[in-house]
Amino acid sequence: MSRPSDLLQRSVVLPVLPPLPRSLPRPPLPVSTATLLLLLLLPSLALWRWPRPRAQGLEQLMAASSLLQSFPASPERPVPALWQERFGAAPATRLWREQRRTWWQFWGPHAEGGAYLAVQDNGGGGPQHPLPANGLRVGNLLVVAPDPLSRRLLQDQLRPDQRAGRGLYSICLPRLENGQGVFWSAQGLGALVGPLAPLLETYQEGCLSLSLEASELRWRGEASDRAASASPAETVRAPEVPASSLPPLAADLLLELQGSSLEQLFRGLLARQLIRDPLAARYGIDTKGLALLRRSPFRLRLQPQASGPFQASLELQVAVGPDRQAWRQLLIGLARSLQAQALQEAPGGGSSQAQAATWRREDGVVLGGWRWIRETGPAPQLLLFLGPVPARWQTMATAGEQAPAAGSLWLRVRPQGLDRLGLLPEPLPELVRRADQLAMEAATGNAGVSWLKGRLRVGP
């Protein structure tokens, strides 16, 4: 009986190959050098022959503006005041009725002065289509400045040799070319939110697409923690997900901010030596304490106070996880610092300052304190407050419950209520100030890019 190996030998005839040489011949040195130079020069030649295209007019304006808004053509609506101011009443009416494409308004890099108007340039620059007063052509756009000085400032900011953008610019440009949207730079964000800007450092530049649905203004977009011109060459677009589904904020709250780590909120502040030094000197919060703050999931709430010395109270709740003992040590050091500043501990706080404490001034006004929630359980949480002692509190959702995922942030606000108390930055648009509810979700993506979605509900 034949063995399997015998059958294989009979059915398959293997060719006899000559033995391989012990070493392959080395090509002459000039050939190797020429090959290497060719590999280096070919990409350079391709870049020189087919360079990245130059930026069009809108992208040049993005690089020179602090805030830019796009609007779809709507000739059936009344002529905007900005068009009448920049073109004159009669020309503005004619041009407005003829419009069929997107138009823009924007502000310079310092967000000061009047708005610029930009429209598609259909005049071709001939003598029959002279420029309006304070007008200039930027690529394929006609831009009208509010005054001669603003026109000159814009000319100085423009970069005609600017290449087409990548990263955040490449994502934002289609949003601003098609439909209603907004683009902001770090200067624009600072002008809108003022002293709150360090808390929003993760979103210092970005863009949103806007849509109006019933009584809600909805948005979706991207933001970056760096200048758009310095954004990575490639970014991943946000997945198509439903609009913000956060429930409305409770009637007894003005603001609720919840995130997977305090790093998201305090990164911009704690990066400043001017902030870190007083924290260490006055409150004993050193490098270890800051690291503890940064990695803790949190919920921040602002609650109005109908009476008393404060308009609102602030509550910060953190999920301490395995850092329970480290938080206890931080509280003990914080208590010493507060006592050194002549604050008094109210009686009945707890068996030790590491468990509970309430601090007041010499006149008896309570300024704040802390309480543990489920300290002995598997998921301890710590509540720190500024203002009167909270009348009630509840546990914060943690992993496995309805809580922000890693790198995510949830924000719910009552802008109208904050505005009544004078707690909103003055430059915020009137539409935001009149809103009954604002909800936003942010999720961190790759290379410092965050995805944003949200809604703004305006009452009658």
KERO-278211 format. One record per residue (C-alpha): residue number from 1; residue in three letters; x, y, z. Coordinates in steps of 0.25 Angstrom, whole numbers. Each point is the difference from the previous one (the first is absolute). Example, Ala and Ser with C-alpha at 12.3 -4.5 7.8 and 13.67 -1.06 7.14 Angstrom:
# residues 2
> 1 / ALA / 49 / -18 / 31
> 2 / SER / 6 / 14 / -2
//
This chain:
# residues 460
> 1 / MET / 0 / 0 / 0
> 2 / SER / 5 / 13 / -4
> 3 / ARG / 3 / 11 / 11
> 4 / PRO / -5 / 14 / -2
> 5 / SER / 14 / 5 / -2
> 6 / ASP / 2 / -10 / -11
> 7 / LEU / -13 / 5 / -7
> 8 / LEU / 4 / 14 / 1
> 9 / GLN / 14 / -3 / -6
> 10 / ARG / -7 / -7 / -12
> 11 / SER / -10 / 10 / -3
> 12 / VAL / 8 / 13 / 1
> 13 / VAL / 13 / 2 / -8
> 14 / LEU / 8 / 11 / 7
> 15 / PRO / 10 / 8 / -10
> 16 / VAL / 14 / 0 / 4
> 17 / LEU / 5 / 14 / 3
> 18 / PRO / 14 / 5 / 0
> 19 / PRO / 6 / 3 / 13
> 20 / LEU / -1 / 14 / 5
> 21 / PRO / 13 / 8 / 0
> 22 / ARG / 5 / 3 / 14
> 23 / SER / -1 / 15 / -2
> 24 / LEU / -7 / 9 / -10
> 25 / PRO / 10 / 9 / -8
> 26 / ARG / 0 / 14 / 6
> 27 / PRO / -4 / 11 / -10
> 28 / PRO / 11 / 10 / -3
> 29 / LEU / 0 / 12 / 9
> 30 / PRO / -4 / 10 / -11
> 31 / VAL / -13 / -8 / -3
> 32 / SER / -4 / -1 / 15
> 33 / THR / 2 / 15 / 2
> 34 / ALA / -8 / 3 / -13
> 35 / THR / -11 / -8 / 5
> 36 / LEU / 0 / 7 / 14
> 37 / LEU / 0 / 13 / -7
> 38 / LEU / -12 / -4 / -9
> 39 / LEU / -8 / -4 / 12
> 40 / LEU / 2 / 13 / 7
> 41 / LEU / -2 / 9 / -12
> 42 / LEU / -12 / -6 / -6
> 43 / PRO / -9 / 4 / 11
> 44 / SER / 6 / 14 / 1
> 45 / LEU / -2 / 1 / -15
> 46 / ALA / -15 / -4 / 1
> 47 / LEU / -2 / 11 / 11
> 48 / TRP / 6 / 10 / -9
> 49 / ARG / -7 / -4 / -12
> 50 / TRP / -14 / -2 / 7
> 51 / PRO / 1 / 9 / 13
> 52 / ARG / -12 / 0 / 9
> 53 / PRO / -10 / 10 / -5
> 54 / ARG / -1 / 14 / 5
> 55 / ALA / -11 / 3 / 10
> 56 / GLN / -12 / 6 / -6
> 57 / GLY / -6 / 13 / 5
> 58 / LEU / -9 / -6 / 11
> 59 / GLU / 12 / -7 / 6
> 60 / GLN / 9 / 12 / 0
> 61 / LEU / -11 / 8 / 7
> 62 / MET / -1 / -11 / 11
> 63 / ALA / 15 / 1 / 2
> 64 / ALA / -2 / 16 / 2
> 65 / SER / -13 / 0 / 9
> 66 / SER / -3 / -3 / 14
> 67 / LEU / -15 / -3 / -3
> 68 / LEU / -6 / -4 / -13
> 69 / GLN / -15 / -3 / -3
> 70 / SER / -6 / -6 / -13
> 71 / PHE / -14 / 2 / -5
> 72 / PRO / -8 / -7 / -11
> 73 / ALA / -6 / 9 / -11
> 74 / SER / -14 / 4 / 4
> 75 / PRO / -4 / 11 / -10
> 76 / GLU / -15 / -1 / 5
> 77 / ARG / 4 / 6 / 14
> 78 / PRO / 2 / 15 / 3
> 79 / VAL / 13 / 6 / -4
> 80 / PRO / 10 / -1 / 12
> 81 / ALA / 4 / 13 / 6
> 82 / LEU / 15 / -5 / -2
> 83 / TRP / -2 / 0 / -15
> 84 / GLN / -7 / 14 / 0
> 85 / GLU / 12 / 5 / 8
> 86 / ARG / 11 / -6 / -9
> 87 / PHE / -7 / 2 / -14
> 88 / GLY / -10 / 11 / 2
> 89 / ALA / -15 / -1 / 0
> 90 / ALA / -3 / -2 / -15
> 91 / PRO / 12 / -8 / -4
> 92 / ALA / -2 / -9 / 12
> 93 / THR / -14 / -3 / -3
> 94 / ARG / 3 / -3 / -15
> 95 / LEU / 12 / -9 / 4
> 96 / TRP / -8 / -7 / 11
> 97 / ARG / -11 / -4 / -9
> 98 / GLU / 10 / -5 / -10
> 99 / GLN / 7 / -9 / 10
> 100 / ARG / 0 / -15 / -2
> 101 / ARG / 12 / -4 / 8
> 102 / THR / 6 / 0 / 14
> 103 / TRP / 5 / 13 / 6
> 104 / TRP / 8 / 3 / 13
> 105 / GLN / 2 / 11 / 11
> 106 / PHE / 13 / -1 / 8
> 107 / TRP / 8 / 8 / 10
> 108 / GLY / 15 / 3 / 0
> 109 / PRO / 11 / -7 / 8
> 110 / HIS / -3 / 9 / 13
> 111 / ALA / -15 / -1 / -1
> 112 / GLU / -1 / 15 / 0
> 113 / GLY / -7 / 10 / -9
> 114 / GLY / -12 / -3 / -10
> 115 / ALA / -2 / -13 / -7
> 116 / TYR / 5 / -2 / -14
> 117 / LEU / -9 / -5 / -11
> 118 / ALA / 4 / -11 / -10
> 119 / VAL / -7 / -4 / -13
> 120 / GLN / 3 / -8 / -12
> 121 / ASP / 7 / 9 / -10
> 122 / ASN / -8 / 0 / -13
> 123 / GLY / 5 / 13 / -5
> 124 / GLY / 13 / -5 / -6
> 125 / GLY / 8 / 12 / 3
> 126 / GLY / -3 / 8 / -13
> 127 / PRO / -3 / 15 / -1
> 128 / GLN / -15 / -3 / -1
> 129 / HIS / 0 / -6 / 14
> 130 / PRO / 8 / 9 / 9
> 131 / LEU / 3 / -3 / 14
> 132 / PRO / -9 / 6 / 11
> 133 / ALA / 6 / 9 / 10
> 134 / ASN / 9 / -7 / 9
> 135 / GLY / -1 / -12 / -8
> 136 / LEU / 11 / -10 / -5
> 137 / ARG / 1 / -13 / -7
> 138 / VAL / 5 / -13 / 8
> 139 / GLY / 1 / -11 / -10
> 140 / ASN / -14 / -3 / -5
> 141 / LEU / -6 / 9 / 10
> 142 / LEU / -4 / 14 / 1
> 143 / VAL / 2 / 6 / 14
> 144 / VAL / -5 / 13 / 5
> 145 / ALA / 6 / 6 / 13
> 146 / PRO / -7 / 9 / 10
> 147 / ASP / 10 / 11 / -2
> 148 / PRO / 14 / 3 / -8
> 149 / LEU / 8 / -3 / 13
> 150 / SER / -7 / -14 / 1
> 151 / ARG / 3 / -2 / -15
> 152 / ARG / 14 / 3 / 2
> 153 / LEU / 2 / -9 / 12
> 154 / LEU / -7 / -12 / -7
> 155 / GLN / 10 / 2 / -12
> 156 / ASP / 11 / -1 / 9
> 157 / GLN / -5 / -13 / 6
> 158 / LEU / -3 / -7 / -13
> 159 / ARG / 10 / -10 / -5
> 160 / PRO / -1 / -1 / -15
> 161 / ASP / 10 / -12 / -1
> 162 / GLN / -7 / -8 / 11
> 163 / ARG / -2 / -14 / -4
> 164 / ALA / -13 / -8 / 2
> 165 / GLY / -2 / -4 / 14
> 166 / ARG / 0 / -14 / 6
> 167 / GLY / -5 / -5 / 13
> 168 / LEU / -11 / 9 / 7
> 169 / TYR / 0 / 9 / -12
> 170 / SER / -3 / -11 / -10
> 171 / ILE / -12 / -4 / 9
> 172 / CYS / -5 / 14 / 3
> 173 / LEU / 0 / 5 / -15
> 174 / PRO / -11 / -8 / -5
> 175 / ARG / -9 / 3 / 12
> 176 / LEU / 2 / 15 / -3
> 177 / GLU / -1 / -1 / -15
> 178 / ASN / -14 / -8 / 0
> 179 / GLY / -10 / 5 / 10
> 180 / GLN / 0 / 8 / 13
> 181 / GLY / 12 / -2 / 9
> 182 / VAL / 10 / 7 / 9
> 183 / PHE / 15 / 0 / 1
> 184 / TRP / 8 / 5 / 12
> 185 / SER / 14 / 2 / 4
> 186 / ALA / 6 / 1 / 13
> 187 / GLN / -1 / 16 / 0
> 188 / GLY / -15 / -2 / -4
> 189 / LEU / -2 / -9 / 11
> 190 / GLY / 7 / 9 / 10
> 191 / ALA / -9 / 12 / -4
> 192 / LEU / -13 / -8 / 2
> 193 / VAL / 3 / -7 / 13
> 194 / GLY / 10 / 10 / 6
> 195 / PRO / 6 / -6 / 13
> 196 / LEU / -7 / -13 / -2
> 197 / ALA / 10 / -3 / -12
> 198 / PRO / 10 / -8 / 8
> 199 / LEU / -11 / -10 / 3
> 200 / LEU / -2 / -2 / -15
> 201 / GLU / 14 / -2 / -4
> 202 / THR / -3 / -13 / -6
> 203 / TYR / -9 / 7 / -10
> 204 / GLN / 8 / 12 / -3
> 205 / GLU / -3 / -1 / -15
> 206 / GLY / -11 / -7 / -8
> 207 / CYS / -12 / 0 / -8
> 208 / LEU / -15 / -4 / 1
> 209 / SER / -11 / -2 / -10
> 210 / LEU / -13 / 6 / 4
> 211 / SER / -15 / -4 / -2
> 212 / LEU / -13 / 6 / 5
> 213 / GLU / -10 / -11 / 4
> 214 / ALA / -13 / 6 / 6
> 215 / SER / 4 / 8 / 12
> 216 / GLU / 14 / -6 / 1
> 217 / LEU / 13 / 3 / -7
> 218 / ARG / 8 / -12 / -1
> 219 / TRP / 15 / -1 / -4
> 220 / ARG / 11 / -11 / -3
> 221 / GLY / 15 / 3 / -2
> 222 / GLU / 14 / -2 / 4
> 223 / ALA / 10 / 8 / 8
> 224 / SER / 15 / -1 / 3
> 225 / ASP / 9 / 4 / 12
> 226 / ARG / 10 / 6 / -10
> 227 / ALA / -1 / 10 / -11
> 228 / ALA / -6 / -5 / -13
> 229 / SER / 12 / 3 / -8
> 230 / ALA / 8 / -9 / 9
> 231 / SER / -10 / -11 / 1
> 232 / PRO / 4 / -14 / -5
> 233 / ALA / 0 / -3 / -15
> 234 / GLU / -11 / -11 / 2
> 235 / THR / -11 / -1 / 9
> 236 / VAL / -12 / -9 / 2
> 237 / ARG / -14 / 5 / -3
> 238 / ALA / -10 / -1 / 11
> 239 / PRO / -9 / -12 / -1
> 240 / GLU / -15 / 3 / -4
> 241 / VAL / -7 / 0 / 13
> 242 / PRO / -13 / 6 / 5
> 243 / ALA / -1 / 14 / 5
> 244 / SER / 3 / 2 / 15
> 245 / SER / -10 / -8 / 7
> 246 / LEU / 3 / 5 / 14
> 247 / PRO / -13 / 3 / 8
> 248 / PRO / -3 / 14 / 4
> 249 / LEU / 7 / 6 / 12
> 250 / ALA / -8 / -1 / 13
> 251 / ALA / -8 / 13 / 4
> 252 / ASP / 8 / 2 / 13
> 253 / LEU / 14 / 0 / -8
> 254 / LEU / 6 / 11 / -8
> 255 / LEU / 12 / -9 / -5
> 256 / GLU / 5 / -14 / 0
> 257 / LEU / 13 / -5 / -6
> 258 / GLN / 4 / -14 / 1
> 259 / GLY / 13 / -7 / -6
> 260 / SER / 9 / -12 / 1
> 261 / SER / 11 / 8 / 7
> 262 / LEU / 2 / 14 / 6
> 263 / GLU / 12 / 1 / -10
> 264 / GLN / -10 / 4 / -11
> 265 / LEU / -5 / 12 / 8
> 266 / PHE / 13 / 4 / 7
> 267 / ARG / 11 / -2 / -10
> 268 / GLY / 0 / 14 / -5
> 269 / LEU / 1 / 6 / 14
> 270 / LEU / 10 / -10 / 6
> 271 / ALA / 9 / 2 / -11
> 272 / ARG / 3 / 14 / 5
> 273 / GLN / 10 / 2 / 10
> 274 / LEU / -8 / 12 / 5
> 275 / ILE / -11 / -10 / 5
> 276 / ARG / 9 / -11 / 5
> 277 / ASP / 8 / 8 / 9
> 278 / PRO / -11 / 6 / 8
> 279 / LEU / -7 / -14 / 1
> 280 / ALA / 13 / -6 / 6
> 281 / ALA / 3 / 12 / 9
> 282 / ARG / -14 / 4 / 5
> 283 / TYR / -7 / -13 / 0
> 284 / GLY / 11 / -11 / 0
> 285 / ILE / -4 / -6 / -13
> 286 / ASP / 13 / -4 / -5
> 287 / THR / 4 / -9 / -13
> 288 / LYS / -6 / -12 / 6
> 289 / GLY / -13 / 7 / 4
> 290 / LEU / -1 / 5 / -14
> 291 / ALA / 2 / -14 / -6
> 292 / LEU / -11 / -5 / 9
> 293 / LEU / -9 / 11 / -5
> 294 / ARG / 3 / -2 / -15
> 295 / ARG / -4 / -15 / 0
> 296 / SER / -13 / 0 / 8
> 297 / PRO / -13 / -1 / -7
> 298 / PHE / -9 / 12 / 4
> 299 / ARG / -13 / 7 / 0
> 300 / LEU / -1 / 15 / 2
> 301 / ARG / -13 / 7 / 3
> 302 / LEU / -5 / 14 / 2
> 303 / GLN / -12 / 2 / 8
> 304 / PRO / -8 / 14 / 2
> 305 / GLN / -1 / 5 / 14
> 306 / ALA / -13 / 8 / 2
> 307 / SER / 5 / 6 / 13
> 308 / GLY / 13 / 2 / 8
> 309 / PRO / 13 / 7 / -4
> 310 / PHE / 2 / -9 / -13
> 311 / GLN / -7 / 0 / -13
> 312 / ALA / 3 / -14 / -3
> 313 / SER / 8 / -12 / 7
> 314 / LEU / 10 / -9 / -7
> 315 / GLU / 1 / -15 / 2
> 316 / LEU / 12 / -8 / -5
> 317 / GLN / -2 / -15 / 2
> 318 / VAL / 11 / -10 / -4
> 319 / ALA / 1 / -15 / 0
> 320 / VAL / 12 / -3 / 7
> 321 / GLY / 2 / -15 / -4
> 322 / PRO / 12 / -6 / 6
> 323 / ASP / 6 / 14 / 5
> 324 / ARG / -9 / 1 / 12
> 325 / GLN / 12 / 1 / 10
> 326 / ALA / 7 / 10 / -9
> 327 / TRP / -12 / 9 / 0
> 328 / ARG / -1 / -1 / 15
> 329 / GLN / 14 / 5 / 1
> 330 / LEU / -3 / 11 / -9
> 331 / LEU / -12 / 4 / 8
> 332 / ILE / 8 / 0 / 13
> 333 / GLY / 11 / 9 / -7
> 334 / LEU / -11 / 9 / -5
> 335 / ALA / -7 / 2 / 14
> 336 / ARG / 14 / 5 / 5
> 337 / SER / 1 / 10 / -11
> 338 / LEU / -14 / 5 / 3
> 339 / GLN / 2 / 1 / 15
> 340 / ALA / 13 / 8 / -3
> 341 / GLN / -9 / 10 / -8
> 342 / ALA / -8 / 3 / 12
> 343 / LEU / -12 / -9 / -4
> 344 / GLN / -8 / -7 / 10
> 345 / GLU / -5 / -14 / 0
> 346 / ALA / -15 / -1 / 3
> 347 / PRO / -4 / -10 / 11
> 348 / GLY / -6 / -13 / -3
> 349 / GLY / 8 / -2 / -13
> 350 / GLY / 4 / -14 / 3
> 351 / SER / 10 / -9 / 9
> 352 / SER / 12 / 5 / -9
> 353 / GLN / 3 / 11 / -10
> 354 / ALA / 3 / -11 / -10
> 355 / GLN / -15 / -5 / 1
> 356 / ALA / -8 / 13 / 0
> 357 / ALA / 3 / 15 / 2
> 358 / THR / -8 / 13 / -1
> 359 / TRP / 8 / 13 / 0
> 360 / ARG / -5 / 14 / 3
> 361 / ARG / 5 / 14 / 2
> 362 / GLU / 1 / 7 / 13
> 363 / ASP / -14 / 6 / -2
> 364 / GLY / -6 / -14 / -1
> 365 / VAL / -3 / 0 / -15
> 366 / VAL / 3 / -14 / -5
> 367 / LEU / 10 / 0 / -12
> 368 / GLY / 1 / -15 / -4
> 369 / GLY / 4 / -13 / 5
> 370 / TRP / 0 / -15 / -4
> 371 / ARG / -8 / -13 / 3
> 372 / TRP / 3 / -15 / -4
> 373 / ILE / -11 / -7 / -7
> 374 / ARG / 1 / -16 / 1
> 375 / GLU / 14 / 2 / 6
> 376 / THR / 0 / -15 / 5
> 377 / GLY / -6 / -6 / -12
> 378 / PRO / 7 / -5 / -13
> 379 / ALA / -2 / 13 / -7
> 380 / PRO / 3 / 11 / 9
> 381 / GLN / -3 / 15 / -4
> 382 / LEU / 4 / 13 / 6
> 383 / LEU / -9 / 13 / -1
> 384 / LEU / 7 / 13 / 1
> 385 / PHE / -9 / 13 / 1
> 386 / LEU / 2 / 15 / -1
> 387 / GLY / -12 / 7 / 7
> 388 / PRO / -10 / -6 / 10
> 389 / VAL / 0 / -14 / 4
> 390 / PRO / -8 / -8 / -11
> 391 / ALA / -14 / -4 / 5
> 392 / ARG / 1 / -13 / -8
> 393 / TRP / 9 / -7 / -9
> 394 / GLN / 0 / -13 / -8
> 395 / THR / 10 / -10 / -5
> 396 / MET / 7 / 3 / -13
> 397 / ALA / -1 / -10 / -12
> 398 / THR / 12 / -8 / -1
> 399 / ALA / 6 / -10 / -10
> 400 / GLY / -11 / -10 / -5
> 401 / GLU / -11 / 10 / 3
> 402 / GLN / -5 / 12 / -8
> 403 / ALA / 13 / 8 / 0
> 404 / PRO / 10 / 7 / -10
> 405 / ALA / 10 / -10 / -6
> 406 / ALA / 15 / 2 / 1
> 407 / GLY / 4 / 13 / -6
> 408 / SER / -15 / 5 / -1
> 409 / LEU / -7 / 12 / 6
> 410 / TRP / -14 / 3 / 2
> 411 / LEU / -5 / 15 / 2
> 412 / ARG / -14 / 4 / 3
> 413 / VAL / -3 / 15 / 3
> 414 / ARG / -12 / 10 / 2
> 415 / PRO / 6 / 12 / -7
> 416 / GLN / -12 / 9 / 3
> 417 / GLY / 1 / -3 / 15
> 418 / LEU / 15 / 3 / 0
> 419 / ASP / -2 / 13 / -7
> 420 / ARG / -11 / 5 / 10
> 421 / LEU / 11 / -2 / 11
> 422 / GLY / 11 / 7 / -9
> 423 / LEU / 8 / -13 / -1
> 424 / LEU / 1 / 0 / -15
> 425 / PRO / 12 / 6 / -7
> 426 / GLU / -5 / 13 / -7
> 427 / PRO / 4 / -3 / -14
> 428 / LEU / -8 / -12 / -2
> 429 / PRO / -11 / 1 / -11
> 430 / GLU / -14 / 4 / 4
> 431 / LEU / -5 / -13 / -5
> 432 / VAL / 8 / -8 / 10
> 433 / ARG / -4 / 10 / 11
> 434 / ARG / -14 / -2 / -2
> 435 / ALA / 0 / -15 / -1
> 436 / ASP / -7 / -8 / 10
> 437 / GLN / 9 / -13 / -1
> 438 / LEU / 13 / -3 / -6
> 439 / ALA / 6 / -14 / -1
> 440 / MET / 13 / -5 / -6
> 441 / GLU / 8 / -12 / -1
> 442 / ALA / 15 / -1 / -3
> 443 / ALA / 8 / -12 / -3
> 444 / THR / 15 / 0 / -2
> 445 / GLY / 6 / -6 / -12
> 446 / ASN / 14 / -2 / -6
> 447 / ALA / 11 / 11 / 0
> 448 / GLY / -7 / 10 / 9
> 449 / VAL / -13 / 0 / -9
> 450 / SER / -14 / 0 / 8
> 451 / TRP / -13 / -3 / -6
> 452 / LEU / -12 / 9 / 4
> 453 / LYS / -15 / -1 / -1
> 454 / GLY / -11 / 8 / 8
> 455 / ARG / -12 / 8 / -1
> 456 / LEU / -5 / 13 / 5
> 457 / ARG / -15 / 2 / 4
> 458 / VAL / -6 / 14 / -1
> 459 / GLY / -13 / 3 / 6
> 460 / PRO / -11 / 9 / -6
//
